[in-house]
């Protein structure tokens, strides 16, 4: 599991490596072991972490496509790996949970977040917007990085001979204004949430209001007929309400970068193993990725942590009282020292 889900070594390559040692361990056996371990031992911890997720005020969400071979549909049909994580504003007790689903339907975040009250930071995907309209308990906050990306792409698309004139473009002006918002907010990083909220109201709100007034002016002027810059202007105006949420809440980050960071390992790994063979494999992969990425986010050694969790969980199979799992959480002071990483890592 560590080789595949932490180091991106597909099972077929592990099979070849074991063969070199004279150990005939098939990839099918390894896949079955992983599925059974995830289902029998790690799923209980996964569900416990899922309930813990509701204790937080701010979560972040995103999703990425994945191919699953035997899912009952035509070859090449897209499935999705969704990820939900605690806000990057809570660095000491991070939770990162993956969930496999066959579609990108709004029903999936609706079900996963059922019972949650608070803020969810996400991009402008319509599934979140639909859930936003339906839910009275969840506030959805927008991602300024997604807004900025349209303008950055517009500048990248300029022909070389026009690079010198880039400073006169709407895209350049948009990036400059968004960068100023980031610059001021970065200076508030060490403040407590309520103090950060107050400073955002005083210092950032005028910049944000000026940005949207400018964007609406550009949109109304008709200067832009099509292209990435116009897409960016339209995106920002359409997402104005969600992009302003951070101003009223000191625990809300400006963007969803932490979630994209949590997905980065998965996206890099899927280029190595290409597809997941079955739905059971996809579900077990979501569970194992959740445990290892949560461990990494809390600066644990994922191999040692997996080893410890599996060792403890096998002795609690008949338990109905799950309070013992408090000691298994990635930030627990009861974890053995060997589980702790010697160097700090981050997904942010």
C-alpha positions as CSV (number, residue, x, y, z in Angstrom):
1,X,0.0,0.0,0.0
2,X,2.8,2.4,0.8
3,X,4.5,1.7,-2.5
4,X,1.4,2.2,-4.5
5,X,-0.4,5.0,-2.7
6,X,2.5,7.0,-1.4
7,X,5.3,6.3,-3.9
8,X,3.2,5.7,-7.0
9,X,4.6,2.2,-7.8
10,X,1.8,0.2,-9.6
11,X,1.1,-3.3,-8.5
12,X,2.3,-4.8,-11.7
13,X,5.8,-3.2,-11.1
14,X,5.7,-4.5,-7.5
15,X,4.9,-7.9,-8.9
16,X,8.0,-7.7,-11.1
17,X,10.1,-6.6,-8.2
18,X,9.0,-9.4,-6.0
19,X,9.7,-11.9,-8.8
20,X,13.3,-10.7,-8.9
21,X,13.5,-11.7,-5.2
22,X,12.1,-15.1,-6.0
23,X,8.7,-14.2,-4.5
24,X,5.8,-15.2,-6.8
25,X,3.3,-12.6,-5.4
26,X,0.7,-11.8,-8.1
27,X,-0.7,-8.3,-8.6
28,X,-4.2,-9.9,-8.2
29,X,-3.3,-11.1,-4.8
30,X,-1.9,-7.7,-3.8
31,X,-5.1,-6.0,-5.1
32,X,-7.3,-8.4,-3.1
33,X,-5.2,-7.9,0.0
34,X,-5.5,-4.1,-0.4
35,X,-9.3,-4.3,-0.9
36,X,-9.7,-6.6,2.1
37,X,-7.4,-4.5,4.4
38,X,-9.2,-1.3,3.4
39,X,-12.6,-2.9,4.0
40,X,-11.9,-4.8,7.2
41,X,-9.6,-2.4,9.0
42,X,-9.1,1.0,7.5
43,X,-12.8,1.7,6.6
44,X,-13.7,2.0,10.2
45,X,-11.0,4.7,10.7
46,X,-12.2,6.4,7.5
47,X,-15.8,6.6,8.8
48,X,-14.5,7.9,12.1
49,X,-12.6,10.7,10.3
50,X,-15.7,11.4,8.2
51,X,-17.6,12.1,11.4
52,X,-14.7,14.2,12.8
53,X,-14.9,16.3,9.7
54,X,-18.2,17.8,10.9
55,X,-16.5,19.2,14.0
56,X,-14.8,21.8,11.8
57,X,-16.2,25.2,10.7
58,X,-14.5,25.3,7.2
59,X,-14.0,22.5,4.7
60,X,-12.6,22.5,1.2
61,X,-13.7,20.3,-1.7
62,X,-12.7,19.4,-5.3
63,X,-12.8,16.4,-7.7
64,X,-10.8,14.9,-10.5
65,X,-11.7,12.3,-13.2
66,X,-10.4,8.7,-13.0
67,X,-10.9,5.7,-15.3
68,X,-12.3,2.5,-13.7
69,X,-12.2,-0.5,-15.9
70,X,-15.0,-2.7,-14.7
71,X,-17.7,-0.3,-13.7
72,X,-20.5,-1.6,-15.9
73,X,-20.2,1.1,-18.5
74,X,-18.6,1.6,-21.9
75,X,-14.8,1.6,-21.9
76,X,-13.4,5.1,-21.3
77,X,-16.3,6.3,-19.2
78,X,-15.2,8.8,-16.7
79,X,-15.6,8.2,-13.0
80,X,-14.6,10.8,-10.3
81,X,-12.5,10.9,-7.2
82,X,-13.8,13.6,-4.9
83,X,-11.8,15.0,-2.1
84,X,-12.9,16.8,1.0
85,X,-10.5,18.3,3.5
86,X,-10.3,20.5,6.5
87,X,-9.4,24.1,5.8
88,X,-5.7,25.0,5.5
89,X,-6.4,27.4,8.3
90,X,-6.3,24.4,10.7
91,X,-2.7,23.2,10.3
92,X,-2.4,21.1,13.4
93,X,-5.4,18.7,12.9
94,X,-5.7,18.1,9.1
95,X,-8.2,15.6,7.6
96,X,-8.1,14.6,3.9
97,X,-10.8,12.3,2.7
98,X,-11.2,10.8,-0.8
99,X,-14.5,9.4,-2.1
100,X,-15.0,7.4,-5.3
101,X,-18.2,8.0,-7.3
102,X,-19.1,7.0,-10.9
103,X,-20.4,10.5,-11.7
104,X,-19.9,14.2,-11.0
105,X,-23.4,14.6,-9.9
106,X,-24.4,17.1,-7.1
107,X,-26.0,14.3,-5.2
108,X,-22.5,13.1,-4.1
109,X,-21.4,16.2,-2.2
110,X,-24.9,16.5,-0.9
111,X,-24.8,13.0,0.6
112,X,-21.1,13.3,1.8
113,X,-21.8,16.7,3.5
114,X,-25.2,15.7,4.9
115,X,-25.2,17.0,8.5
116,X,-22.4,19.5,8.0
117,X,-22.9,23.1,9.1
118,X,-20.3,25.6,8.0
119,X,-18.4,26.9,5.0
120,X,-17.1,24.8,2.0
121,X,-14.4,26.3,-0.2
122,X,-14.7,25.1,-3.8
123,X,-14.5,26.2,-7.4
124,X,-17.4,27.4,-9.5
125,X,-18.6,23.9,-10.6
126,X,-22.4,23.8,-11.0
127,X,-22.8,20.9,-8.6
128,X,-21.6,23.0,-5.7
129,X,-23.8,26.0,-6.9
130,X,-26.8,23.7,-7.0
131,X,-26.1,22.5,-3.5
132,X,-25.6,26.1,-2.4
133,X,-29.1,27.0,-3.5
134,X,-30.6,23.9,-1.7
135,X,-28.7,24.0,1.6
136,X,-29.5,26.4,4.5
137,X,-26.6,25.0,6.6
138,X,-23.7,25.3,4.2
139,X,-22.2,28.5,2.8
140,X,-20.0,28.0,-0.3
141,X,-16.9,30.2,-0.7
142,X,-15.3,30.8,-4.0
143,X,-11.7,30.3,-5.1
144,X,-9.6,33.3,-6.1
145,X,-7.0,31.1,-7.7
146,X,-9.6,29.8,-10.2
147,X,-10.5,33.4,-11.0
148,X,-6.9,34.4,-11.5
149,X,-6.2,31.4,-13.7
150,X,-8.3,32.7,-16.6
151,X,-6.3,35.9,-16.8
152,X,-3.0,34.0,-16.4
153,X,-4.0,31.7,-19.3
154,X,-4.9,34.8,-21.4
155,X,-1.4,36.3,-20.9
156,X,0.3,32.9,-21.7
157,X,-1.7,32.8,-25.0
158,X,-0.3,36.1,-26.2
159,X,2.1,35.8,-29.2
160,X,5.7,36.5,-28.3
161,X,5.8,39.8,-30.1
162,X,2.9,41.1,-27.9
163,X,4.5,40.2,-24.6
164,X,5.9,43.7,-24.1
165,X,2.5,45.2,-24.5
166,X,0.9,42.7,-22.0
167,X,0.9,45.4,-19.3
168,X,-1.7,47.3,-21.2
169,X,-4.1,44.4,-21.3
170,X,-7.2,43.8,-19.2
171,X,-5.8,40.4,-18.1
172,X,-2.7,42.0,-16.7
173,X,-4.7,44.6,-14.8
174,X,-6.9,41.8,-13.4
175,X,-3.9,39.8,-12.1
176,X,-2.4,43.0,-10.6
177,X,-5.6,43.7,-8.7
178,X,-6.0,40.1,-7.5
179,X,-2.3,40.0,-6.5
180,X,-2.8,43.1,-4.3
181,X,-5.7,41.2,-2.5
182,X,-3.4,38.2,-1.9
183,X,-0.5,40.4,-0.8
184,X,-2.6,42.1,1.9
185,X,-4.2,38.9,3.1
186,X,-0.9,37.1,3.4
187,X,0.1,39.7,5.9
188,X,-2.7,38.6,8.1
189,X,-1.6,35.0,8.2
190,X,-0.5,35.0,11.9
191,X,-3.6,36.7,13.3
192,X,-6.4,34.9,15.1
193,X,-9.6,34.4,13.0
194,X,-11.6,37.2,14.5
195,X,-8.7,39.7,14.2
196,X,-8.2,38.5,10.6
197,X,-11.8,39.1,9.8
198,X,-11.7,42.6,11.2
199,X,-8.6,43.5,9.2
200,X,-10.1,42.0,6.1
201,X,-13.1,44.3,6.5
202,X,-10.9,47.3,7.0
203,X,-8.1,46.7,4.4
204,X,-9.3,44.1,1.9
205,X,-12.9,44.9,1.4
206,X,-12.2,48.2,-0.4
207,X,-9.9,46.4,-2.8
208,X,-12.4,43.6,-3.4
209,X,-15.3,46.0,-4.0
210,X,-13.0,48.1,-6.4
211,X,-12.1,44.9,-8.3
212,X,-15.8,43.9,-9.0
213,X,-16.7,47.5,-9.9
214,X,-13.8,47.5,-12.4
215,X,-14.8,44.0,-13.7
216,X,-18.4,45.1,-14.3
217,X,-17.2,48.3,-16.1
218,X,-15.1,46.1,-18.4
219,X,-18.0,43.8,-19.1
220,X,-20.4,46.6,-19.8
221,X,-17.9,48.5,-22.1
222,X,-17.9,45.8,-24.8
223,X,-14.1,46.0,-25.1
224,X,-13.9,42.2,-25.0
225,X,-15.7,40.1,-27.6
226,X,-14.4,36.6,-26.7
227,X,-11.5,34.8,-25.2
228,X,-10.0,33.8,-21.8
229,X,-10.0,37.3,-20.5
230,X,-13.7,37.8,-21.1
231,X,-14.3,34.3,-19.6
232,X,-12.4,35.4,-16.5
233,X,-14.4,38.6,-16.2
234,X,-17.7,36.7,-16.5
235,X,-16.5,34.1,-14.1
236,X,-15.6,36.6,-11.4
237,X,-18.9,38.5,-11.8
238,X,-21.0,35.3,-11.7
239,X,-19.1,34.1,-8.6
240,X,-19.0,37.5,-6.9
241,X,-21.1,36.4,-3.9
242,X,-18.9,33.3,-3.2
243,X,-15.6,35.2,-3.8
244,X,-16.6,37.7,-1.1
245,X,-17.3,35.1,1.6
246,X,-13.8,35.2,3.0
247,X,-14.2,38.9,3.9
248,X,-16.8,38.0,6.6
249,X,-15.0,34.9,8.1
250,X,-11.4,34.8,9.3
251,X,-11.2,31.0,9.0
252,X,-11.9,31.0,5.2
253,X,-8.9,31.0,2.9
254,X,-8.9,33.0,-0.3
255,X,-8.6,29.9,-2.5
256,X,-8.9,26.1,-2.8
257,X,-5.2,25.5,-3.3
258,X,-4.9,23.1,-0.3
259,X,-7.5,20.8,-1.9
260,X,-5.8,20.9,-5.2
261,X,-2.6,20.0,-3.4
262,X,-4.3,17.0,-1.8
263,X,-5.4,15.8,-5.3
264,X,-1.9,16.3,-6.7
265,X,-0.5,13.0,-5.5
266,X,-3.5,11.2,-6.9
267,X,-3.3,13.0,-10.2
268,X,0.5,12.2,-10.5
269,X,-0.1,8.6,-9.5
270,X,-2.9,7.9,-12.0
271,X,-0.4,8.7,-14.8
272,X,1.6,5.7,-13.5
273,X,-1.2,3.2,-13.1
274,X,-3.5,4.6,-15.8
275,X,-6.8,3.1,-14.5
276,X,-8.3,1.3,-11.6
277,X,-9.5,-2.2,-12.4
278,X,-12.8,-2.4,-10.4
279,X,-15.3,-0.4,-8.3
280,X,-14.1,-2.3,-5.2
281,X,-10.5,-1.3,-6.1
282,X,-11.6,2.3,-6.6
283,X,-13.4,2.4,-3.2
284,X,-10.4,0.8,-1.4
285,X,-8.1,3.3,-3.1
286,X,-10.1,6.2,-1.8
287,X,-9.8,4.8,1.7
288,X,-6.1,4.2,1.6
289,X,-5.4,7.5,-0.1
290,X,-7.4,9.2,2.7
291,X,-5.4,7.5,5.4
292,X,-2.0,8.2,3.8
293,X,-2.7,11.8,2.7
294,X,-4.1,12.6,6.2
295,X,-0.9,11.2,7.7
296,X,1.2,13.3,5.3
297,X,-0.8,16.4,6.0
298,X,0.0,15.9,9.7
299,X,3.7,15.3,9.2
300,X,3.6,11.6,9.8
301,X,5.6,8.8,8.1
302,X,2.7,7.2,6.1
303,X,4.4,3.7,6.0
304,X,4.9,3.6,9.8
305,X,1.5,5.0,10.4
306,X,-0.2,2.5,8.2
307,X,1.7,-0.3,9.9
308,X,0.7,0.9,13.3
309,X,-3.0,1.5,12.4
310,X,-3.3,-2.0,10.9
311,X,-1.6,-3.6,13.9
312,X,-4.0,-1.9,16.4
313,X,-7.2,-2.3,14.3
314,X,-6.8,-6.1,14.0
315,X,-7.3,-6.3,17.8
316,X,-10.5,-4.3,17.8
317,X,-12.6,-6.1,15.2
318,X,-15.4,-6.9,17.7
319,X,-15.4,-3.5,19.4
320,X,-18.6,-1.4,19.3
321,X,-17.0,1.4,21.3
322,X,-14.8,3.4,19.0
323,X,-13.3,5.8,21.5
324,X,-10.0,3.9,21.2
325,X,-9.6,5.5,17.7
326,X,-8.9,8.9,19.3
327,X,-5.4,7.5,20.0
328,X,-5.1,6.6,16.3
329,X,-5.8,10.0,14.9
330,X,-2.9,11.6,13.0
331,X,-2.4,14.3,15.6
332,X,-2.7,12.1,18.6
333,X,0.0,12.4,21.2
334,X,-0.4,8.6,21.8
335,X,1.1,7.7,18.5
336,X,4.5,6.0,18.8
337,X,7.5,8.3,17.9
338,X,8.4,6.1,15.0
339,X,5.2,7.3,13.2
340,X,6.4,10.9,13.2
341,X,8.2,12.2,10.1
342,X,11.7,13.6,10.5
343,X,11.0,16.3,7.9
344,X,7.8,18.4,7.6
345,X,5.8,18.0,4.5
346,X,2.7,19.9,3.2
347,X,0.1,19.6,0.6
348,X,-0.8,23.3,0.6
